[in-house]
Amino acid sequence: MAIETAVAVLGGGPGGYAAAFASADLGLRVTLIDDAPNPGGVCLYRGCIPSKTLLHVARLVREADEAKAFGVAFGAPAIDLPGLRRHKDAVVQKLTGGLGQLAGQRKIAYLQGKGRFAGQHSLEVTLQDGSMQEVRFEHAIIATGSLPRTLDVLQGFEGLVWDSTAALELREAPRRLLVLGGGYIGVELASVYLALGSEVTLVEVTGGLLPGADPELVRPLTQRLKGRARLLFDTSVVSLAKEGDGLRATLKGKDGAEEVLSCDRLLASVGRAPQTGGIGLDALGIAPGPGGFLQVDAQRRTALPHIYAIGDVAGQPMLAHKASHEGRVAAEAIAGRASAFDPAAIPAVVFTDPEIAWTGLSEAEAKERGIDVQVGRFPWGASGRAASVGRSDGLTKVIAERASGRVLGVGITGPGAGELIAEGTLAIELGAVAEDLARTIHPHPTLSETVMEAAEGILGHATHYFGR
């Protein structure tokens, strides 16, 4: 028999389960459909959570080595790869299992299978045992996420060319790893495998790491990685061939010069694409727009007013927290609440060493928009807390509109930047001015003080730094 539901959510990632949970909390009957045993999506199973678990281990390895500068010496780490894999899997199981319990407590019908629209008010779900379940709905939320992109030159090398999912399975630590792509996935996973002992060469087609990010924020990361990995910018892979148990890659630089490089494995991290294929969009009569994204309004409605789309399928930035926020907006709109997706800022974090985080406008973006801004900079070399932990390579920036003093953007590089950036996001959402940040008493000695002192720099009197 068909399941009758008020809201059908297709996809159980951070956007999908947030939408399902919010809908249930608002008193709606909800059916959540995903092919995993519990909600969580790519983020929990194959992305954010496993990668950050491994990055924490990588940080421990680095800090143990760097402790020699403090007069404390540890022996060389003994990496137990199966043990590390079990730890990562246990973290994933705990979190996804917890989400399964939360879905049950909210009396959400959870269907493990693949869903496809059969009409404008029905879904066909192929369950794990191969049987078919029909779901009839009043409203539907598409939250099917994204997939790793690939390149033609990488085809035909199964097992030798990894995507992020394969890299996070942690089946081996190759002696020589070639990382293709210097975006956040590439640099994070390069950091993990460096800690596991791999010799890493990172190839990026643009002129530096993290294209699109503020180069001033990225510079400390680049300098730190240069001492541990080979970085090749303005370079692409033009051909690939098998060589023994590994690969031989032909690289081409900006000047046309070619180099042949041998590696045991190649990790491709060249971006992600919205996952809209195979879900029956033709039955709905809607199609993806530019970039493969579904077009939505402020409530996340598609061209069909009872069909919503959130997360990676609904446009950039492809971030879990953006998807979760959209999911709650869609649920509230379906329930008849006045709600809209209209954030003043969406924070982004790269969990490398050092971490890089930013929110709101960068200097370059403000300039492109013709906004006259003031920038307060506080180098962590002037921070007592940064000095005490041996990490003076960080930087905090506050960007404010010159005429009003309103905070438009914040950027932070350094350990814990991802935890600090929320203050900047809140300041932008509340319409705070630089003086609000500068006059807010921050605890001493902490890294959070760098936000206060960067804002003081705009006012012309940072206590611990004299900037011209």
C-alpha positions as CSV (number, residue, x, y, z in Angstrom):
1,M,0.0,0.0,0.0
2,A,1.1,3.5,-0.7
3,I,2.4,5.7,2.2
4,E,0.4,8.9,2.5
5,T,2.5,11.8,3.9
6,A,2.4,15.6,4.2
7,V,6.1,16.0,3.5
8,A,8.4,13.6,1.6
9,V,12.1,14.4,1.9
10,L,14.4,12.9,-0.7
11,G,17.9,12.7,0.7
12,G,19.0,12.3,4.3
13,G,22.0,14.6,4.5
14,P,22.4,17.7,6.8
15,G,19.8,19.5,4.7
16,G,17.4,16.6,4.3
17,Y,17.3,15.4,7.9
18,A,17.2,19.0,9.2
19,A,14.1,19.6,7.0
20,A,12.5,16.3,8.0
21,F,13.1,17.0,11.8
22,A,11.8,20.6,11.5
23,S,8.7,19.5,9.6
24,A,7.9,16.8,12.2
25,D,8.5,19.3,15.0
26,L,5.9,21.6,13.3
27,G,3.3,18.8,13.4
28,L,3.6,17.5,9.9
29,R,3.6,13.8,8.8
30,V,7.0,13.2,7.3
31,T,8.7,10.5,5.2
32,L,12.4,10.6,4.8
33,I,14.1,8.6,2.0
34,D,17.8,7.8,1.8
35,D,19.8,4.8,0.7
36,A,21.9,4.7,4.0
37,P,20.8,2.7,7.1
38,N,20.4,6.0,9.0
39,P,20.2,9.7,8.2
40,G,23.5,11.5,7.7
41,G,24.2,11.8,4.0
42,V,27.7,12.3,2.5
43,C,28.6,14.7,5.3
44,L,28.4,12.2,8.0
45,Y,29.2,9.0,6.1
46,R,31.8,10.1,3.6
47,G,32.7,13.7,4.1
48,C,32.7,16.3,6.9
49,I,32.8,14.0,9.9
50,P,35.2,11.3,8.8
51,S,37.6,13.9,7.3
52,K,37.6,16.0,10.5
53,T,38.1,12.9,12.6
54,L,41.2,12.1,10.6
55,L,42.4,15.7,10.5
56,H,42.3,15.7,14.3
57,V,44.6,12.7,14.3
58,A,46.9,14.5,11.8
59,R,47.0,17.5,14.1
60,L,48.0,15.3,17.1
61,V,50.9,13.8,15.0
62,R,52.1,17.3,14.0
63,E,51.8,18.7,17.5
64,A,53.7,15.8,19.0
65,D,56.5,16.5,16.5
66,E,56.5,20.2,17.1
67,A,56.6,19.8,20.9
68,K,60.3,19.4,20.6
69,A,60.5,23.2,20.4
70,F,58.9,23.3,23.9
71,G,61.5,20.9,25.3
72,V,59.2,17.8,25.1
73,A,60.2,14.9,22.8
74,F,58.0,12.0,21.8
75,G,59.1,9.0,19.8
76,A,58.1,8.6,16.2
77,P,54.3,7.8,16.0
78,A,53.3,4.3,15.3
79,I,50.3,4.5,12.9
80,D,47.8,1.7,13.3
81,L,45.8,2.1,10.1
82,P,43.1,-0.5,10.9
83,G,42.8,1.0,14.4
84,L,42.5,4.5,13.0
85,R,39.9,3.2,10.5
86,R,37.9,1.6,13.3
87,H,38.0,4.8,15.3
88,K,36.7,6.8,12.3
89,D,33.9,4.3,11.6
90,A,32.9,4.3,15.2
91,V,32.5,8.1,15.2
92,V,30.4,7.9,12.0
93,Q,28.3,5.0,13.5
94,K,27.6,6.9,16.7
95,L,26.5,10.1,15.0
96,T,24.3,8.4,12.3
97,G,22.8,6.0,14.8
98,G,21.9,9.0,17.0
99,L,20.1,10.6,14.0
100,G,18.2,7.4,13.4
101,Q,17.0,7.5,17.0
102,L,16.0,11.2,16.7
103,A,14.0,10.3,13.5
104,G,12.2,7.5,15.4
105,Q,11.5,9.8,18.4
106,R,9.9,12.3,16.0
107,K,7.8,9.4,14.4
108,I,9.3,10.0,11.0
109,A,8.8,7.2,8.5
110,Y,12.3,6.4,7.3
111,L,12.7,4.4,4.1
112,Q,16.1,3.0,3.2
113,G,16.2,3.0,-0.6
114,K,16.5,5.0,-3.7
115,G,13.6,7.4,-4.5
116,R,12.4,8.6,-7.9
117,F,9.5,10.9,-8.7
118,A,6.7,9.1,-10.5
119,G,4.4,12.1,-10.7
120,Q,3.9,15.5,-9.3
121,H,2.6,14.0,-6.0
122,S,4.2,10.6,-5.9
123,L,7.5,8.9,-5.4
124,E,8.6,5.3,-6.1
125,V,11.2,4.0,-3.7
126,T,13.3,1.0,-4.5
127,L,13.9,-0.6,-1.1
128,Q,17.0,-2.5,0.0
129,D,15.3,-5.9,-0.7
130,G,14.4,-4.8,-4.2
131,S,10.7,-4.2,-3.5
132,M,8.9,-1.0,-4.6
133,Q,7.2,1.3,-2.2
134,E,5.0,4.2,-3.4
135,V,4.9,7.4,-1.4
136,R,2.2,9.9,-2.0
137,F,2.9,13.4,-0.7
138,E,1.4,16.9,-0.5
139,H,4.9,18.5,-0.5
140,A,8.3,17.2,-1.4
141,I,11.8,18.5,-0.5
142,I,14.7,17.5,-2.8
143,A,17.9,17.2,-0.8
144,T,20.0,14.8,-2.9
145,G,23.3,16.6,-2.4
146,S,26.2,16.3,-4.8
147,L,28.8,13.9,-6.3
148,P,32.6,14.3,-6.9
149,R,33.4,15.6,-10.3
150,T,35.9,13.8,-12.5
151,L,38.0,14.4,-15.6
152,D,38.2,12.4,-18.8
153,V,42.0,12.0,-18.3
154,L,41.4,10.1,-15.1
155,Q,39.1,7.4,-16.5
156,G,40.1,3.8,-16.7
157,F,42.3,3.6,-13.6
158,E,40.0,1.9,-11.0
159,G,41.7,1.6,-7.6
160,L,44.6,3.8,-8.6
161,V,42.6,7.0,-8.9
162,W,40.7,8.0,-5.8
163,D,37.9,10.4,-5.2
164,S,37.3,11.8,-1.7
165,T,35.1,8.9,-0.7
166,A,37.9,6.3,-1.6
167,A,40.5,8.4,0.2
168,L,38.4,8.5,3.4
169,E,38.1,4.7,3.4
170,L,41.7,4.7,4.6
171,R,42.6,1.3,3.1
172,E,46.3,2.3,2.7
173,A,48.8,5.1,3.1
174,P,50.5,5.2,-0.3
175,R,54.2,6.1,-0.3
176,R,53.7,8.6,-3.1
177,L,50.4,10.4,-3.4
178,L,49.5,12.9,-6.2
179,V,46.7,15.2,-5.2
180,L,44.9,16.9,-8.1
181,G,43.1,20.0,-7.0
182,G,44.1,22.6,-4.3
183,G,40.5,23.3,-3.1
184,Y,39.4,22.6,0.5
185,I,39.0,18.9,-0.1
186,G,42.4,18.5,-1.7
187,V,44.3,20.4,1.0
188,E,42.4,18.7,3.9
189,L,43.1,15.2,2.6
190,A,46.6,16.1,1.6
191,S,47.1,17.1,5.2
192,V,45.8,13.7,6.5
193,Y,48.0,11.6,4.2
194,L,51.1,13.8,5.0
195,A,50.5,12.9,8.7
196,L,50.2,9.2,7.7
197,G,53.7,9.3,6.1
198,S,52.8,9.7,2.4
199,E,55.0,11.9,0.1
200,V,52.5,14.3,-1.3
201,T,52.6,16.3,-4.5
202,L,49.7,18.7,-4.9
203,V,48.8,20.0,-8.4
204,E,46.5,23.0,-8.8
205,V,45.6,24.5,-12.1
206,T,45.3,28.1,-10.7
207,G,48.0,30.2,-9.2
208,G,47.5,29.1,-5.6
209,L,45.7,27.1,-3.0
210,L,42.0,27.6,-2.2
211,P,41.0,29.5,-5.4
212,G,38.6,32.3,-4.5
213,A,39.7,32.6,-0.9
214,D,41.5,35.7,0.4
215,P,45.2,35.2,-0.6
216,E,46.3,36.9,2.5
217,L,44.5,34.3,4.6
218,V,45.8,31.4,2.5
219,R,49.5,32.5,2.6
220,P,50.3,31.0,6.1
221,L,48.8,27.7,5.0
222,T,50.9,27.7,1.8
223,Q,54.1,28.5,3.7
224,R,53.4,25.7,6.2
225,L,52.6,23.1,3.5
226,K,55.7,24.0,1.4
227,G,57.9,22.6,4.1
228,R,56.1,19.3,4.0
229,A,54.7,18.7,0.5
230,R,55.5,19.7,-3.1
231,L,53.1,22.3,-4.4
232,L,52.8,22.8,-8.2
233,F,50.6,25.8,-9.2
234,D,49.4,26.8,-12.7
235,T,49.8,23.1,-13.5
236,S,47.5,20.4,-14.9
237,V,47.6,16.7,-15.6
238,V,47.5,16.1,-19.3
239,S,47.9,12.4,-19.5
240,L,47.9,9.3,-17.2
241,A,49.3,5.8,-17.6
242,K,49.8,2.7,-15.5
243,E,53.3,2.1,-14.3
244,G,53.8,-1.1,-12.3
245,D,51.4,-1.0,-9.4
246,G,51.1,2.8,-9.7
247,L,50.7,5.6,-12.2
248,R,52.8,7.8,-14.4
249,A,51.4,11.3,-14.8
250,T,52.4,13.9,-17.3
251,L,52.1,17.4,-15.9
252,K,52.0,20.6,-17.9
253,G,52.8,24.0,-16.5
254,K,51.6,27.4,-17.5
255,D,54.7,28.0,-19.7
256,G,54.0,24.8,-21.6
257,A,56.8,22.8,-20.0
258,E,56.0,19.2,-19.2
259,E,57.1,17.0,-16.3
260,V,56.6,13.2,-15.8
261,L,55.8,12.2,-12.3
262,S,55.4,8.7,-10.8
263,C,53.0,8.1,-8.0
264,D,51.3,5.1,-6.3
265,R,47.9,6.7,-6.1
266,L,46.2,9.8,-7.4
267,L,43.5,11.7,-5.4
268,A,41.2,13.7,-7.6
269,S,39.5,16.6,-5.8
270,V,38.3,18.8,-8.7
271,G,35.0,19.9,-7.3
272,R,31.5,18.5,-6.8
273,A,28.4,18.5,-9.0
274,P,24.8,18.7,-7.9
275,Q,23.1,15.2,-7.9
276,T,19.9,15.6,-9.9
277,G,20.2,12.7,-12.3
278,G,18.0,9.6,-11.8
279,I,15.5,11.2,-9.4
280,G,12.7,11.6,-12.0
281,L,12.8,15.3,-12.5
282,D,11.1,14.7,-15.9
283,A,8.0,13.4,-14.1
284,L,7.9,16.7,-12.3
285,G,8.4,18.8,-15.4
286,I,11.3,20.7,-14.0
287,A,14.9,20.8,-15.1
288,P,18.2,22.0,-13.7
289,G,19.4,25.5,-14.6
290,P,22.9,27.0,-14.9
291,G,25.6,24.9,-13.3
292,G,23.2,21.9,-12.9
293,F,21.4,23.5,-9.9
294,L,17.7,23.6,-9.4
295,Q,16.3,27.1,-9.4
296,V,14.5,28.1,-6.2
297,D,13.0,31.2,-4.5
298,A,13.5,32.6,-1.1
299,Q,11.4,29.8,0.5
300,R,13.4,27.2,-1.6
301,R,10.4,26.5,-3.8
302,T,11.1,25.3,-7.3
303,A,8.9,26.1,-10.3
304,L,6.3,23.8,-8.8
305,P,5.1,25.5,-5.6
306,H,4.8,22.3,-3.6
307,I,8.3,21.0,-4.6
308,Y,11.3,22.4,-2.7
309,A,15.0,22.0,-3.2
310,I,17.7,22.6,-0.6
311,G,21.5,22.1,-0.1
312,D,24.0,21.3,-2.8
313,V,21.3,20.9,-5.5
314,A,20.0,24.4,-4.9
315,G,23.2,26.4,-5.5
316,Q,26.4,27.5,-4.0
317,P,28.0,27.5,-1.5
318,M,27.9,23.7,-1.1
319,L,28.1,23.6,2.7
320,A,26.4,21.4,5.2
321,H,25.4,24.3,7.5
322,K,23.9,26.2,4.6
323,A,21.8,23.1,3.6
324,S,20.6,22.7,7.2
325,H,19.4,26.3,7.4
326,E,17.6,26.0,4.0
327,G,16.0,22.8,5.3
328,R,14.5,24.6,8.3
329,V,13.3,27.5,6.0
330,A,11.6,25.0,3.6
331,A,9.9,23.2,6.5
332,E,8.6,26.5,8.0
333,A,7.3,27.6,4.6
334,I,5.4,24.3,4.1
335,A,3.9,24.7,7.6
336,G,2.7,28.2,6.6
337,R,5.2,30.1,8.6
338,A,6.7,33.4,7.4
339,S,10.2,32.3,6.6
340,A,12.9,33.0,4.0
341,F,16.5,32.1,3.2
342,D,18.2,35.5,3.4
343,P,21.4,35.2,5.3
344,A,23.7,38.2,5.6
345,A,26.7,35.9,5.8
346,I,27.5,32.2,5.4
347,P,30.7,31.2,7.1
348,A,33.2,28.8,5.5
349,V,36.0,26.9,7.1
350,V,38.9,24.9,5.8
351,F,40.1,22.5,8.5
352,T,43.8,22.5,7.5
353,D,46.7,23.5,9.7
354,P,46.4,26.4,10.1
355,E,42.6,26.5,9.8
356,I,41.2,29.2,7.5
357,A,37.8,30.7,8.0
358,W,35.9,33.6,6.5
359,T,32.4,35.1,6.5
360,G,30.7,37.9,4.7
361,L,32.6,40.0,2.1
362,S,36.3,39.8,1.4
363,E,38.3,42.9,0.5
364,A,38.3,41.9,-3.1
365,E,34.5,41.3,-3.1
366,A,33.9,44.7,-1.5
367,K,36.1,46.3,-4.1
368,E,34.2,44.6,-6.9
369,R,30.9,46.0,-5.5
370,G,32.4,49.5,-5.3
371,I,32.2,49.6,-1.5
372,D,34.7,51.8,0.3
373,V,36.0,49.8,3.2
374,Q,38.5,49.9,6.1
375,V,40.4,46.8,7.0
376,G,41.7,46.0,10.5
377,R,44.4,43.4,10.7
378,F,45.8,41.7,13.7
379,P,48.8,39.4,13.1
380,W,48.9,36.6,15.7
381,G,52.6,37.3,16.2
382,A,51.3,40.0,18.6
383,S,48.9,37.6,20.4
384,G,50.0,36.3,23.8
385,R,47.9,33.2,23.5
386,A,49.2,32.4,20.1
387,A,52.8,32.8,21.4
388,S,52.1,30.5,24.4
389,V,50.9,27.7,22.1
390,G,53.7,28.2,19.5
391,R,51.5,29.4,16.7
392,S,52.2,33.0,15.8
393,D,51.6,32.5,12.1
394,G,47.9,33.4,12.2
395,L,46.0,36.5,11.1
396,T,42.6,38.0,11.9
397,K,41.0,40.6,9.6
398,V,37.9,42.7,10.0
399,I,36.4,44.5,7.0
400,A,34.1,47.4,7.7
401,E,32.3,49.9,5.6
402,R,34.2,53.2,5.9
403,A,31.2,55.5,6.1
404,S,29.1,53.6,8.7
405,G,31.6,51.3,10.3
406,R,29.3,48.4,9.7
407,V,31.1,45.0,9.7
408,L,30.9,43.4,6.3
409,G,33.4,40.6,6.6
410,V,35.8,38.7,8.9
411,G,38.6,36.4,7.9
412,I,40.8,34.3,10.3
413,T,43.8,32.1,9.7
414,G,45.1,30.1,12.6
415,P,44.4,27.1,15.0
416,G,40.7,27.2,16.0
417,A,39.7,29.7,13.3
418,G,36.6,27.6,12.6
419,E,35.4,28.1,16.2
420,L,36.2,31.9,16.1
421,I,34.4,32.8,12.9
422,A,30.9,32.5,14.4
423,E,31.4,35.8,16.2
424,G,32.1,37.5,12.9
425,T,29.0,35.9,11.4
426,L,26.8,37.1,14.3
427,A,28.3,40.6,14.0
428,I,27.3,40.8,10.3
429,E,23.8,39.3,10.9
430,L,23.1,41.8,13.7
431,G,24.5,44.8,11.7
432,A,27.2,45.4,14.2
433,V,29.8,48.1,13.6
434,A,33.5,47.7,14.2
435,E,33.3,49.6,17.5
436,D,30.8,47.0,18.8
437,L,33.5,44.3,18.4
438,A,36.2,46.6,19.7
439,R,34.3,47.6,22.8
440,T,33.1,44.0,23.6
441,I,35.3,42.7,26.4
442,H,37.1,39.5,25.3
443,P,38.7,37.2,27.8
444,H,42.5,37.3,28.1
445,P,44.6,35.5,27.1
446,T,42.6,34.0,24.2
447,L,42.7,33.8,20.5
448,S,39.3,35.4,20.4
449,E,41.0,38.7,21.4
450,T,42.4,38.9,17.9
451,V,38.9,39.7,16.6
452,M,38.6,42.5,19.1
453,E,42.1,43.9,18.3
454,A,41.5,43.7,14.6
455,A,38.4,45.8,15.1
456,E,40.4,48.2,17.3
457,G,42.8,48.5,14.4
458,I,40.0,50.1,12.3
459,L,39.4,52.6,15.1
460,G,43.2,53.3,15.1
461,H,44.3,52.0,18.5
462,A,44.9,48.3,18.7
463,T,46.6,47.7,22.1
464,H,49.1,45.1,21.1
465,Y,49.8,46.0,17.6
466,F,50.9,49.2,15.9
467,G,49.8,49.2,12.3
468,R,50.5,52.0,9.9
